[in-house]
């Protein structure tokens, strides 16, 4: 039989599952530029507060 010790795995150190959005916690569509680590949805909501401008 397997014990709890056998089933435990070490934490992920790299890959998509390691990076989460700092605002909502999702793993999808993370923006890592400028060390933002925010998903694109949260970035669109907070971009102006962070100092980004939208060009036309």
Secondary structure, DSSP 8 states (H G I E B T S, - for coil): ---HHHH------SSGGG---TTT---SSEE-GGG--EEHHHHHHHHHHHT-----
